[in-house]
Amino acid sequence: MPNIKPGLVSVTFRKLSPEEIIGLCADAGIRAIEWGGDVHAPDAPAAKKIAALMERHGMETVSLGSYYRAGSGQDFAPVLETALALGAPNVRIWAGDKNPDEALAEYRAAVIADARAACDMAARHGIGVSFEYHGNTLTSTQDSAVALLDEIGRANIFTYWQPLGDKSVEENTADVAELSGIGKLSNMHVYHTDGGRRMPLADGINGWKRYFAAGGRCGSALLEFVIDDDPARFIEDAATLIELLK
């Protein structure tokens, strides 16, 4: 199995404080966290406090999960400032707010230009930029995501991956392998659902075994969407994830 780090997306527990999330991760044997830019690390002062807590507990921040949408006219500078204060090596952003089949050429060009500018700013500090792999964005399909990464043409642009829609395990595995093969897969968001219902990660173990094996160049596997946002369910899913990644 590739050397992928097990981790957590902090917005899985929006109601918990950073201190509580770090304690929960310690209990679960998880040492890597992506901090949400809306509730836990909304600005540089908050991020700086989290960075001190992470250092004190010997944990690793793997990303700032921002809500910056390329092509929307937002200012990337405060996002980057927060990432620097957090000590995050990566900033997760969104590829606009339209599906590929809804986006005019001008809109796609605006997203590309904006993402290039963000990458150039981040590169000066050795920071990567990764797209959320998500519906209602230009990375809602594999073909569009791969093309977008190529069109942006920056060494520090990447994408996350997560299961979308009703693709088969075989199709998902092929998508992960393609992104990993071109060196553009940064992290994965890890969960298991059935018909949109959150399920224990253990129920999806066969698929995730294959995804992790295909994603050899992925950095972290970050848990989210646990049943009922329940810390006890997170502990169970974390145990499954750690076992999968051994």
C-alpha positions in Angstrom: 0.0 0.0 0.0 1.3 3.5 -0.9 2.6 5.7 2.0 -0.7 7.7 2.3 -1.3 9.6 5.6 -4.6 9.1 7.4 -6.2 12.4 8.3 -9.4 14.4 9.0 -11.2 17.3 7.4 -11.9 19.6 10.3 -15.2 20.8 9.0 -16.5 17.3 9.6 -16.9 18.7 13.2 -18.0 22.3 12.6 -19.3 22.6 16.2 -16.0 21.5 17.8 -13.2 23.8 18.7 -9.7 23.3 17.2 -8.6 22.0 20.7 -11.4 19.5 20.7 -10.7 18.3 17.2 -7.0 17.9 18.0 -7.9 15.8 21.1 -10.3 13.7 19.1 -7.7 13.0 16.4 -5.1 12.1 19.1 -7.6 9.6 20.5 -8.2 8.1 17.1 -4.5 7.8 16.1 -4.9 10.5 13.4 -2.1 13.1 13.1 -2.9 14.9 9.9 -5.6 17.6 9.6 -7.0 19.8 6.9 -8.3 23.0 8.6 -11.5 24.5 7.3 -11.2 28.1 6.2 -14.8 29.1 7.1 -15.1 28.0 10.8 -11.8 26.9 12.3 -9.2 28.9 10.4 -11.0 31.9 8.9 -8.1 34.3 9.1 -4.4 34.5 9.9 -4.7 35.2 13.7 -7.0 32.1 14.1 -4.6 30.0 11.9 -1.6 31.1 14.0 -3.3 29.8 17.2 -4.0 26.5 15.5 -0.4 26.2 14.2 0.8 26.6 17.8 -1.6 23.9 19.0 -0.6 21.5 16.2 3.1 21.9 17.0 2.5 21.4 20.7 0.7 18.1 20.0 3.1 16.9 17.3 0.5 17.0 14.6 0.7 18.0 10.9 -1.5 20.4 9.0 -1.8 19.1 5.5 -4.0 21.8 3.9 -6.1 24.9 4.4 -9.6 24.0 3.2 -10.6 27.3 1.7 -13.8 28.4 0.1 -12.0 30.5 -2.5 -13.7 30.0 -5.9 -11.6 30.7 -8.9 -13.3 33.0 -11.4 -15.5 34.6 -8.8 -13.5 37.8 -8.3 -12.4 37.0 -4.8 -9.1 38.1 -3.4 -6.6 35.2 -2.9 -4.2 37.2 -0.8 -6.0 36.8 2.5 -6.4 33.1 1.9 -2.7 32.7 1.2 -1.9 34.8 4.3 -4.0 32.4 6.4 -2.3 29.4 4.9 1.1 30.8 5.7 0.1 31.5 9.3 -1.3 27.9 9.5 1.9 26.4 8.1 -0.2 24.6 5.5 1.7 23.3 2.4 -1.5 23.3 0.4 -4.6 25.5 -0.2 -7.7 23.8 -1.4 -9.8 25.9 -3.7 -12.9 25.5 -5.9 -13.0 25.4 -9.7 -15.7 28.0 -10.1 -19.4 27.2 -9.5 -20.6 25.7 -12.8 -20.5 22.2 -14.2 -18.4 21.8 -17.4 -21.5 21.5 -19.6 -22.9 24.8 -18.2 -19.7 26.8 -18.5 -19.2 29.1 -21.5 -15.6 29.3 -22.9 -15.3 32.8 -21.4 -16.2 31.5 -17.9 -13.7 28.6 -18.1 -11.0 31.0 -19.3 -11.7 33.2 -16.2 -11.4 30.3 -13.9 -8.1 29.3 -15.5 -6.6 32.8 -15.4 -7.7 33.2 -11.7 -6.2 29.8 -10.8 -2.9 30.6 -12.5 -2.7 33.8 -10.6 -3.3 32.0 -7.3 -0.7 29.3 -8.2 1.8 32.0 -9.0 1.3 33.8 -5.6 1.4 30.5 -3.7 4.5 29.2 -5.6 6.5 32.1 -4.2 6.0 30.5 -0.8 6.4 26.9 -1.8 2.7 26.2 -1.4 0.5 24.0 -3.6 -3.0 24.8 -4.8 -5.5 22.0 -5.1 -9.0 21.9 -6.5 -11.9 20.4 -4.7 -13.2 17.5 -6.9 -16.9 18.3 -6.6 -20.2 18.8 -8.3 -21.2 22.2 -9.6 -17.6 23.0 -10.5 -15.3 22.5 -13.4 -13.9 19.4 -11.7 -17.3 17.6 -11.5 -16.1 15.3 -14.3 -12.8 13.5 -14.7 -12.3 14.7 -18.2 -12.9 18.3 -17.4 -10.7 18.1 -14.3 -7.7 16.6 -16.2 -8.1 19.1 -19.0 -8.3 22.0 -16.5 -5.1 21.0 -14.7 -3.3 20.9 -18.1 -4.8 24.2 -19.3 -3.7 26.0 -16.1 -0.2 24.7 -16.7 1.4 25.3 -13.3 3.6 22.9 -11.5 1.9 23.6 -8.2 -1.7 23.0 -9.3 -3.3 19.7 -8.2 -6.7 18.2 -7.4 -8.2 16.2 -4.6 -10.4 13.2 -5.4 -13.5 11.8 -3.9 -16.2 9.4 -5.2 -18.8 11.3 -7.2 -22.2 10.3 -8.6 -22.9 6.6 -9.3 -19.6 5.6 -10.9 -18.5 2.0 -10.4 -15.5 1.0 -8.3 -13.7 0.2 -11.6 -14.4 3.6 -13.0 -13.4 5.3 -9.8 -10.2 3.3 -9.6 -9.3 4.3 -13.2 -9.9 8.0 -12.3 -7.7 7.8 -9.3 -5.0 6.0 -11.3 -5.1 8.7 -14.0 -4.7 11.6 -11.6 -2.0 9.9 -9.7 -0.2 8.9 -12.9 0.0 12.5 -14.1 1.3 13.6 -10.7 -1.7 15.8 -10.0 -3.4 14.0 -7.1 -2.8 15.8 -3.8 -5.2 14.3 -1.2 -8.4 12.3 -1.1 -11.6 13.0 0.8 -12.6 9.7 2.3 -16.2 8.5 3.1 -18.7 5.9 2.2 -22.3 6.5 1.2 -25.1 4.4 -0.1 -27.8 6.3 -2.0 -26.6 9.5 -0.5 -26.8 8.0 3.0 -23.7 8.2 5.2 -22.4 4.7 6.0 -19.5 3.3 8.0 -16.3 3.4 6.1 -15.9 -0.3 6.8 -18.9 -1.0 4.4 -16.9 0.5 1.6 -13.6 -1.2 2.4 -13.3 -3.1 -0.9 -13.6 0.0 -3.0 -11.2 2.1 -0.9 -8.6 -0.7 -0.9 -8.5 -0.3 -4.7 -8.6 3.5 -4.6 -5.6 3.7 -2.2 -3.7 1.2 -4.2 -4.3 3.3 -7.4 -3.5 6.6 -5.7 0.2 5.9 -5.0 1.1 9.6 -5.4 -1.6 10.9 -3.0 -0.4 12.6 0.1 -3.3 12.2 2.6 -6.6 10.4 3.0 -8.8 12.8 4.9 -12.0 11.5 6.6 -15.2 13.5 6.3 -19.0 12.9 6.4 -19.1 10.5 9.3 -22.5 9.3 10.4 -24.5 11.9 12.4 -21.3 14.0 12.7 -20.7 11.7 15.7 -17.2 11.6 17.2 -17.6 8.0 18.2 -18.4 7.1 14.5 -15.2 9.0 13.5 -13.2 6.9 15.9 -14.6 3.8 14.2 -13.9 5.1 10.7 -10.4 6.2 11.7 -9.6 2.7 12.9 -10.8 1.4 9.5 -8.8 4.0 7.6 -5.6 3.3 9.5 -6.0 -0.4 9.0 -6.6 0.1 5.2 -3.4 2.2 4.9 -1.1 -0.1 6.7 
